[in-house]
């Protein structure tokens, strides 16, 4: 996308990431000079906010833990009110390589939402068990409903253009898996143009995985419930694109 870097905002939702968030912010600012980083401290009880500020990030502190969806909606509202044209969701644990951000943002010339996909022929990231089959099933369903092949519908690495920001500032869901599965359904039903870009996922630099142990055994059921609830929501409305207006 041709938007100036000053109009691009990196949004990092962070919960108790004191040990790594400063390092991730510093790496991101070095890799992407001229781009602002907003760390949304999601009710953190440690020094996440202080470490992020020291590293050079803007910081939004939420008084209670809302989860990734709630933190991201707050970040999208910040972006809209701050006059940003593009927001890029990046994890605060170091898994997302900031050098991949320009490749995602470039695709916003022709799309509204770009996913950094882990299972698209690049890298060796893999999952197994119930989570693997849930991801395959979800990707198949959302590829069919959206009319575009998607291999990683639970990726938290995404670039969002102006129409997506307008939508997500008001409609981004806070429920479990809402920031991935339900957000994609909302985007599809609002008519956003979606694509994916292959990326390599790096090992976590710190923090605690959101899923593990016995939680994986219920992942499939919860994922299917999240998908069903997404389709039950009323379809959001957005202003038409210039192309749609002309046609």
C-alpha positions as CSV (number, residue, x, y, z in Angstrom):
1,X,0.0,0.0,0.0
2,X,1.3,3.5,-0.8
3,X,0.2,5.0,2.6
4,X,3.0,6.9,4.3
5,X,4.6,4.9,7.2
6,X,3.4,7.6,9.6
7,X,-0.2,6.4,8.7
8,X,0.6,2.8,9.6
9,X,0.1,1.6,13.2
10,X,1.4,-1.7,14.6
11,X,-1.0,-2.9,17.3
12,X,0.4,-5.4,19.9
13,X,-2.0,-6.8,22.4
14,X,0.0,-7.9,25.4
15,X,-0.9,-9.6,28.7
16,X,1.8,-10.0,31.3
17,X,4.6,-9.8,28.6
18,X,7.1,-7.8,30.7
19,X,10.0,-10.2,29.9
20,X,9.8,-9.8,26.2
21,X,7.6,-6.9,25.0
22,X,10.4,-4.4,25.2
23,X,12.6,-6.5,23.0
24,X,9.8,-7.0,20.5
25,X,9.0,-3.3,20.3
26,X,12.6,-2.4,19.8
27,X,13.1,-4.9,17.0
28,X,9.9,-3.7,15.3
29,X,10.9,0.0,15.4
30,X,14.4,-0.9,14.0
31,X,12.9,-3.0,11.2
32,X,10.1,-0.5,10.4
33,X,11.4,3.1,10.9
34,X,8.7,5.7,10.8
35,X,6.0,3.3,11.9
36,X,4.3,3.7,15.3
37,X,3.8,0.8,17.6
38,X,0.9,0.7,20.0
39,X,1.1,-1.8,22.8
40,X,-2.3,-2.5,24.4
41,X,-1.6,-3.7,27.9
42,X,-4.6,-6.0,28.4
43,X,-5.0,-5.7,32.2
44,X,-1.4,-6.8,32.8
45,X,-0.3,-7.1,36.4
46,X,3.4,-6.8,35.7
47,X,5.6,-4.2,34.1
48,X,4.4,-4.7,30.5
49,X,3.2,-1.1,30.0
50,X,6.4,0.4,31.5
51,X,8.7,-1.9,29.5
52,X,6.8,-1.0,26.3
53,X,7.1,2.7,26.9
54,X,10.8,2.5,27.7
55,X,11.3,0.7,24.4
56,X,9.5,3.5,22.4
57,X,6.0,2.3,22.0
58,X,2.7,4.2,22.5
59,X,0.8,2.4,25.3
60,X,-2.9,1.9,25.9
61,X,-3.5,0.4,29.4
62,X,-6.8,-1.5,29.9
63,X,-7.9,-1.7,33.6
64,X,-9.1,-5.3,33.2
65,X,-8.2,-8.3,31.0
66,X,-10.5,-8.3,28.0
67,X,-8.7,-10.9,25.9
68,X,-7.1,-10.4,22.5
69,X,-10.4,-9.4,20.9
70,X,-11.2,-6.7,23.4
71,X,-7.6,-5.4,23.3
72,X,-7.6,-5.3,19.5
73,X,-10.9,-3.4,19.3
74,X,-9.4,-0.8,21.6
75,X,-6.4,-0.6,19.3
76,X,-8.6,-0.2,16.2
77,X,-10.5,2.6,17.9
78,X,-7.2,4.3,18.7
79,X,-6.1,3.9,15.1
80,X,-9.3,5.4,13.7
81,X,-9.3,8.3,16.1
82,X,-5.6,8.9,15.5
83,X,-6.1,9.2,11.7
84,X,-4.2,6.0,10.7
85,X,-5.0,4.4,7.4
86,X,-3.5,0.9,8.2
87,X,-3.3,-1.2,11.3
88,X,-1.2,-4.4,11.6
89,X,-1.8,-6.9,14.3
90,X,1.5,-8.3,15.7
91,X,2.0,-10.6,18.7
92,X,4.0,-9.2,21.6
93,X,5.7,-12.6,22.1
94,X,8.1,-12.3,19.2
95,X,6.5,-15.0,16.9
96,X,5.8,-12.5,14.1
97,X,8.7,-11.2,12.1
98,X,8.3,-7.4,11.6
99,X,10.2,-7.7,8.3
100,X,7.1,-9.4,6.9
101,X,4.9,-6.4,7.6
102,X,5.7,-4.5,4.3
103,X,4.7,-7.6,2.3
104,X,1.3,-7.7,4.1
105,X,0.7,-3.9,3.8
106,X,1.6,-4.0,0.0
107,X,-1.4,-6.2,-0.6
108,X,-3.7,-3.6,0.8
109,X,-3.6,-1.8,-2.6
110,X,-6.1,-4.4,-3.8
111,X,-7.5,-5.9,-0.5
112,X,-8.9,-4.8,2.8
113,X,-7.6,-7.5,5.0
114,X,-4.4,-9.5,4.6
115,X,-3.5,-12.5,6.7
116,X,0.0,-13.6,7.4
117,X,-0.5,-17.3,6.8
118,X,1.7,-20.0,8.5
119,X,0.5,-22.9,6.4
120,X,1.0,-21.5,2.9
121,X,4.2,-23.2,1.8
122,X,6.8,-21.2,3.8
123,X,8.5,-22.3,7.0
124,X,8.1,-25.4,9.0
125,X,5.6,-24.4,11.6
126,X,3.2,-27.2,12.4
127,X,0.4,-28.2,14.8
128,X,-1.0,-31.6,15.7
129,X,-4.0,-33.4,17.3
130,X,-7.4,-31.7,17.7
131,X,-6.1,-28.3,16.9
132,X,-4.6,-29.4,13.6
133,X,-7.9,-30.9,12.4
134,X,-9.9,-27.9,13.7
135,X,-7.7,-25.5,11.7
136,X,-8.1,-27.5,8.5
137,X,-11.8,-27.7,8.9
138,X,-12.2,-24.0,9.7
139,X,-9.9,-23.0,6.8
140,X,-12.0,-25.2,4.4
141,X,-15.3,-23.7,5.5
142,X,-14.0,-20.1,5.5
143,X,-12.3,-20.5,2.1
144,X,-15.6,-21.7,0.6
145,X,-17.8,-19.0,2.2
146,X,-15.3,-16.3,1.3
147,X,-14.5,-17.4,-2.2
148,X,-10.8,-17.3,-1.6
149,X,-8.3,-20.0,-0.5
150,X,-7.3,-19.5,3.1
151,X,-4.9,-21.9,4.9
152,X,-4.5,-20.2,8.2
153,X,-7.8,-18.7,9.5
154,X,-6.5,-18.6,13.1
155,X,-3.5,-16.4,12.4
156,X,-3.0,-13.4,14.6
157,X,-0.8,-11.7,12.1
158,X,-3.0,-9.4,9.9
159,X,-2.9,-6.1,8.1
160,X,-6.1,-4.1,7.9
161,X,-6.8,-1.2,5.5
162,X,-9.2,1.8,6.0
163,X,-12.5,-0.1,5.4
164,X,-11.4,-2.9,7.7
165,X,-10.5,-0.3,10.4
166,X,-13.9,1.3,10.1
167,X,-15.5,-2.1,10.5
168,X,-13.4,-3.5,13.3
169,X,-13.4,-0.4,15.4
170,X,-17.1,-1.0,16.0
171,X,-17.6,-4.7,15.3
172,X,-14.4,-6.6,16.3
173,X,-15.5,-9.5,18.6
174,X,-14.1,-10.1,22.0
175,X,-15.3,-13.7,22.5
176,X,-13.0,-16.8,22.5
177,X,-11.5,-17.1,19.0
178,X,-13.5,-14.1,18.0
179,X,-10.4,-12.2,17.0
180,X,-9.6,-14.8,14.4
181,X,-12.5,-16.9,13.2
182,X,-15.4,-14.6,13.9
183,X,-13.5,-11.6,12.7
184,X,-13.0,-13.2,9.3
185,X,-16.7,-14.1,9.1
186,X,-17.6,-10.5,9.9
187,X,-15.2,-9.3,7.3
188,X,-16.5,-11.6,4.6
189,X,-20.1,-10.7,5.3
190,X,-19.3,-7.0,5.2
191,X,-17.8,-7.5,1.7
192,X,-14.1,-6.9,2.7
193,X,-11.6,-8.2,0.2
194,X,-9.4,-10.8,1.9
195,X,-6.2,-12.5,0.9
196,X,-3.2,-14.2,2.6
197,X,0.6,-13.9,2.3
198,X,2.9,-16.8,3.3
199,X,5.0,-16.0,6.4
200,X,7.4,-17.9,8.7
201,X,6.4,-18.2,12.3
202,X,9.2,-17.9,14.8
203,X,9.5,-19.5,18.3
204,X,8.0,-17.6,21.1
205,X,10.5,-15.3,22.8
206,X,8.5,-15.4,26.0
207,X,5.1,-15.3,27.6
208,X,2.7,-18.2,28.1
209,X,0.9,-20.0,25.2
210,X,-2.9,-19.4,25.2
211,X,-3.6,-23.1,24.7
212,X,-2.0,-26.2,26.0
213,X,-2.5,-29.5,27.7
214,X,-6.2,-30.5,28.2
215,X,-7.4,-27.3,26.5
216,X,-6.5,-28.8,23.1
217,X,-9.1,-31.5,23.6
218,X,-11.9,-29.0,23.6
219,X,-10.4,-26.7,20.9
220,X,-12.5,-28.3,18.1
221,X,-15.8,-27.9,19.9
222,X,-15.2,-24.3,20.9
223,X,-13.9,-23.4,17.4
224,X,-17.1,-24.8,15.9
225,X,-19.2,-22.9,18.4
226,X,-17.3,-19.7,17.6
227,X,-17.9,-20.3,13.9
228,X,-21.7,-20.9,14.4
229,X,-22.1,-17.8,16.5
230,X,-20.3,-15.7,13.9
231,X,-22.8,-16.7,11.2
232,X,-25.7,-15.9,13.5
233,X,-24.6,-12.3,14.0
234,X,-26.4,-9.7,11.8
235,X,-24.3,-8.8,8.8
236,X,-22.5,-5.5,9.2
237,X,-22.8,-2.7,6.7
238,X,-20.0,-0.7,5.2
239,X,-19.9,2.1,2.6
240,X,-19.3,0.7,-0.9
241,X,-15.8,0.7,-2.5
242,X,-15.2,3.2,-5.3
243,X,-15.4,0.3,-7.8
244,X,-18.8,-0.8,-6.4
245,X,-20.1,2.8,-6.6
246,X,-19.1,3.1,-10.3
247,X,-20.7,-0.3,-11.1
